[in-house]
């Protein structure tokens, strides 16, 4: 497995764990995991040069960061 694939699957697993933490109402762990997942997917989007993935994950990261500050 190459590093791009490992990054993609790590981001997927972290994001799913964040969604699970949200559904179980485990705060603030859910925000930390969702932030980390978005950051990993953002990095992945840059590496594969997919602008849509970069925009979506940058937006999500900013929203999650805002949520974690309030």
C-alpha positions as YAML, in Angstrom:
chain: A
units: angstrom
residues:
- id: 1
  name: UNK
  ca: [0.00, 0.00, 0.00]
- id: 2
  name: UNK
  ca: [1.35, 3.41, -0.89]
- id: 3
  name: UNK
  ca: [1.34, 6.45, 1.42]
- id: 4
  name: UNK
  ca: [-1.60, 8.11, -0.35]
- id: 5
  name: UNK
  ca: [-3.78, 5.06, 0.25]
- id: 6
  name: UNK
  ca: [-2.71, 4.82, 3.90]
- id: 7
  name: UNK
  ca: [-3.49, 8.53, 4.37]
- id: 8
  name: UNK
  ca: [-6.93, 8.14, 2.78]
- id: 9
  name: UNK
  ca: [-7.89, 5.14, 4.93]
- id: 10
  name: UNK
  ca: [-6.51, 6.73, 8.10]
- id: 11
  name: UNK
  ca: [-8.58, 9.84, 7.43]
- id: 12
  name: UNK
  ca: [-11.63, 7.65, 6.80]
- id: 13
  name: UNK
  ca: [-11.18, 5.74, 10.05]
- id: 14
  name: UNK
  ca: [-10.60, 8.89, 12.12]
- id: 15
  name: UNK
  ca: [-13.65, 10.60, 10.58]
- id: 16
  name: UNK
  ca: [-15.85, 7.56, 11.25]
- id: 17
  name: UNK
  ca: [-14.64, 7.49, 14.85]
- id: 18
  name: UNK
  ca: [-15.57, 11.18, 15.10]
- id: 19
  name: UNK
  ca: [-19.05, 10.44, 13.75]
- id: 20
  name: UNK
  ca: [-19.42, 7.60, 16.25]
- id: 21
  name: UNK
  ca: [-18.34, 9.86, 19.09]
- id: 22
  name: UNK
  ca: [-20.92, 12.41, 17.94]
- id: 23
  name: UNK
  ca: [-23.71, 9.84, 17.88]
- id: 24
  name: UNK
  ca: [-22.70, 8.66, 21.36]
- id: 25
  name: UNK
  ca: [-22.49, 12.30, 22.55]
- id: 26
  name: UNK
  ca: [-18.87, 12.05, 23.60]
- id: 27
  name: UNK
  ca: [-17.83, 15.68, 23.74]
- id: 28
  name: UNK
  ca: [-15.30, 17.16, 22.99]
- id: 29
  name: UNK
  ca: [-13.63, 14.00, 21.64]
- id: 30
  name: UNK
  ca: [-15.97, 14.07, 18.65]
- id: 31
  name: UNK
  ca: [-14.73, 17.51, 17.62]
- id: 32
  name: UNK
  ca: [-11.10, 16.52, 18.00]
- id: 33
  name: UNK
  ca: [-11.58, 13.43, 15.85]
- id: 34
  name: UNK
  ca: [-13.60, 15.27, 13.21]
- id: 35
  name: UNK
  ca: [-10.98, 18.04, 13.10]
- id: 36
  name: UNK
  ca: [-8.22, 15.47, 12.70]
- id: 37
  name: UNK
  ca: [-10.17, 13.60, 9.99]
- id: 38
  name: UNK
  ca: [-10.81, 16.80, 8.07]
- id: 39
  name: UNK
  ca: [-7.17, 17.82, 8.33]
- id: 40
  name: UNK
  ca: [-6.07, 14.40, 7.05]
- id: 41
  name: UNK
  ca: [-8.55, 14.52, 4.18]
- id: 42
  name: UNK
  ca: [-7.40, 18.07, 3.42]
- id: 43
  name: UNK
  ca: [-3.82, 16.83, 3.19]
- id: 44
  name: UNK
  ca: [-4.97, 13.93, 1.02]
- id: 45
  name: UNK
  ca: [-6.86, 16.35, -1.25]
- id: 46
  name: UNK
  ca: [-3.72, 18.42, -1.71]
- id: 47
  name: UNK
  ca: [-1.65, 15.34, -2.49]
- id: 48
  name: UNK
  ca: [-4.06, 14.04, -5.14]
- id: 49
  name: UNK
  ca: [-4.73, 17.59, -6.41]
- id: 50
  name: UNK
  ca: [-8.50, 17.35, -6.06]
- id: 51
  name: UNK
  ca: [-9.79, 20.89, -5.57]
- id: 52
  name: UNK
  ca: [-13.28, 19.77, -4.52]
- id: 53
  name: UNK
  ca: [-11.84, 17.64, -1.70]
- id: 54
  name: UNK
  ca: [-9.61, 20.52, -0.61]
- id: 55
  name: UNK
  ca: [-12.52, 23.00, -0.55]
- id: 56
  name: UNK
  ca: [-14.91, 20.64, 1.27]
- id: 57
  name: UNK
  ca: [-12.40, 19.60, 3.90]
- id: 58
  name: UNK
  ca: [-11.03, 23.09, 4.42]
- id: 59
  name: UNK
  ca: [-14.60, 24.28, 4.96]
- id: 60
  name: UNK
  ca: [-15.33, 21.42, 7.36]
- id: 61
  name: UNK
  ca: [-12.11, 22.02, 9.26]
- id: 62
  name: UNK
  ca: [-12.94, 25.71, 9.69]
- id: 63
  name: UNK
  ca: [-16.48, 24.89, 10.83]
- id: 64
  name: UNK
  ca: [-15.25, 22.27, 13.32]
- id: 65
  name: UNK
  ca: [-12.56, 24.62, 14.62]
- id: 66
  name: UNK
  ca: [-15.17, 27.33, 15.12]
- id: 67
  name: UNK
  ca: [-17.41, 24.84, 16.93]
- id: 68
  name: UNK
  ca: [-14.60, 23.77, 19.21]
- id: 69
  name: UNK
  ca: [-13.91, 27.40, 20.20]
- id: 70
  name: UNK
  ca: [-17.51, 28.19, 21.12]
...
